[in-house]
Amino acid sequence: MVDKPARIVWTKMAQGHLKQAFEHISEDSPQNALKVVADIASTIEKAAEYPDAYAPDKLKLENDGTFRAFEISCWLHIVIRREYCEFYESGTPR
């Protein structure tokens, strides 16, 4: 039996950070801003499909090993669990 990919859930904070990054990059290059957003979306889709490929989240308090994490950039920290995927500003304790 094949596990279903994790369901991706964008927190309001993550949505805001992605929007801010898009707007900031768009000031210099709208094309690059679109590429960055597409690259982030692609990476997240892969991570949702294979969450066990990532190390346990070191910032998650009382992590039982089911919370996985990685960073796409210095500002976006991804937390994955089989049921969902959340996005935080890097360094934010949870």
C-alpha positions as CSV (number, residue, x, y, z in Angstrom):
1,M,0.0,0.0,0.0
2,V,1.3,3.5,-1.0
3,D,0.9,6.3,1.6
4,K,-0.9,9.4,0.4
5,P,1.2,12.5,0.1
6,A,0.9,14.9,3.1
7,R,-1.9,17.5,2.7
8,I,-0.3,20.9,2.3
9,V,-1.6,23.6,4.6
10,W,-0.3,27.1,4.3
11,T,-0.5,29.1,7.6
12,K,-1.5,32.7,7.3
13,M,2.1,33.7,8.3
14,A,3.6,31.5,5.6
15,Q,1.2,33.0,3.0
16,G,2.2,36.5,4.1
17,H,5.9,35.7,3.9
18,L,5.6,34.2,0.5
19,K,3.6,37.2,-0.7
20,Q,6.3,39.6,0.8
21,A,9.1,37.7,-0.9
22,F,7.2,37.7,-4.2
23,E,6.5,41.5,-4.0
24,H,10.1,42.2,-3.0
25,I,11.6,40.2,-5.9
26,S,9.0,41.6,-8.3
27,E,10.3,45.1,-7.8
28,D,13.5,44.1,-9.7
29,S,12.2,41.2,-11.8
30,P,8.6,40.0,-12.1
31,Q,9.8,36.9,-14.0
32,N,12.2,35.9,-11.3
33,A,9.5,36.4,-8.7
34,L,7.3,33.9,-10.5
35,K,10.2,31.5,-10.9
36,V,10.9,31.6,-7.2
37,V,7.3,31.0,-6.2
38,A,7.1,28.1,-8.7
39,D,10.4,26.6,-7.4
40,I,9.0,26.8,-3.8
41,A,5.7,25.1,-4.8
42,S,7.6,22.4,-6.7
43,T,9.9,21.7,-3.7
44,I,6.9,21.6,-1.3
45,E,5.0,19.2,-3.5
46,K,8.0,16.8,-3.5
47,A,8.4,17.2,0.3
48,A,4.7,16.4,0.8
49,E,5.1,13.2,-1.2
50,Y,8.3,12.1,0.6
51,P,8.3,13.6,4.0
52,D,10.5,10.9,5.5
53,A,13.4,12.0,3.3
54,Y,13.9,15.0,5.7
55,A,15.4,15.1,9.2
56,P,13.2,15.5,12.3
57,D,12.4,19.1,13.1
58,K,14.9,20.2,15.7
59,L,12.8,23.3,16.6
60,K,9.6,21.4,17.3
61,L,9.1,21.1,21.1
62,E,8.5,17.5,22.2
63,N,8.9,16.1,18.6
64,D,8.2,12.4,18.6
65,G,10.0,12.1,15.3
66,T,7.0,12.5,13.1
67,F,7.6,16.2,12.5
68,R,10.1,16.6,9.7
69,A,11.7,19.9,8.5
70,F,13.9,21.6,6.0
71,E,14.6,25.1,4.7
72,I,14.1,26.3,1.2
73,S,15.8,29.5,1.9
74,C,17.0,31.5,4.9
75,W,13.4,32.8,5.5
76,L,11.2,29.7,4.9
77,H,11.2,26.7,7.2
78,I,9.0,23.8,6.2
79,V,7.5,21.4,8.8
80,I,6.1,18.2,7.5
81,R,4.0,15.6,9.2
82,R,2.1,12.8,7.4
83,E,-1.2,14.7,7.8
84,Y,0.0,18.1,6.8
85,C,2.8,20.5,5.8
86,E,3.3,23.9,7.5
87,F,5.5,26.8,6.7
88,Y,7.2,29.1,9.2
89,E,9.8,31.9,9.3
90,S,13.2,30.3,9.9
91,G,14.1,30.1,13.5
92,T,10.5,30.4,14.8
93,P,10.0,28.0,17.8
94,R,6.9,25.8,17.7
